[in-house]
Amino acid sequence: MKKVSLAEELRSTTYPGRGIVIGRSVDGTKAVAAYFIMGRSENSRNRIFVEDGEGIRTQAFDPSKLSDPSLIIYAPVRVLGNKTIVTNGDQTDTIYELMDKQQTFEQSLRTRTFEPDEPNYTPRISGIMHIENNTYNYAMSILKSSDGDPESCSRYTFAYENPKAGEGRFIHTYMGDGNPLPSFEGEPTRVEIGGSIEEFTKLVWENLNEDNKVSLFVRYIDIATGKYETRIVNKNQ
């Protein structure tokens, strides 16, 4: 797969939905993760990211306008020892709890399926980063309906060992706008990752559609020490 510009990939559609980027910094020293949410409805747009321990959670910006919290209020990022979990829904908790009981990332997700938001049946996208003894690997998963059939779930896991410096993988819920929204297809896109955490955060945020973007989380983790830096950007301030 050819490596492409993340900025161009983000600009290529007005509505990729929710997206996860995981990879390695250009100098090879940092594990990199980004998670963004977008929204078309007032309920979806009425959100912010807030820090929650070592992770983050979504929160209503204006609680009086929150009409249905079921699929929009959750913890997208949690940390379990030397593992960082990033997902687009409450399967973050499923992965955390079952991996804490010695199940694997893939086994944990076997207990879940796509979201029940007919007719879109939004895919559940998940990522996990593992840093140990100065080594780094990560995996990504997508659970989606088979061509919109709510009775059939397709499960894909992609694992990346010792990822190359300056590149990562990008997975998102939708291929673009539509009705119903078309689910992501294929292997996570191979993208360029460069610059400092400030530069990378700016690149992602500025290339998301201005009308639909809601919040962005970025984390750089030092592979040698496990120490991390985090940036959060919320459209609603």
Secondary structure as GFF3:
##gff-version 3
##sequence-region A 1 237
A	DSSP	alpha_helix	6	11	.	.	.	ID=ss1
A	DSSP	beta_strand	19	24	.	.	.	ID=ss2
A	DSSP	beta_strand	30	38	.	.	.	ID=ss3
A	DSSP	alpha_helix	42	45	.	.	.	ID=ss4
A	DSSP	beta_strand	47	52	.	.	.	ID=ss5
A	DSSP	beta_strand	55	60	.	.	.	ID=ss6
A	DSSP	three_ten_helix	63	65	.	.	.	ID=ss7
A	DSSP	beta_strand	77	80	.	.	.	ID=ss8
A	DSSP	beta_strand	83	87	.	.	.	ID=ss9
A	DSSP	alpha_helix	91	99	.	.	.	ID=ss10
A	DSSP	alpha_helix	105	109	.	.	.	ID=ss11
A	DSSP	beta_strand	124	132	.	.	.	ID=ss12
A	DSSP	beta_strand	135	146	.	.	.	ID=ss13
A	DSSP	beta_strand	149	161	.	.	.	ID=ss14
A	DSSP	beta_strand	167	172	.	.	.	ID=ss15
A	DSSP	beta_strand	189	192	.	.	.	ID=ss16
A	DSSP	alpha_helix	197	207	.	.	.	ID=ss17
A	DSSP	beta_strand	213	222	.	.	.	ID=ss18
A	DSSP	beta_strand	228	234	.	.	.	ID=ss19
###
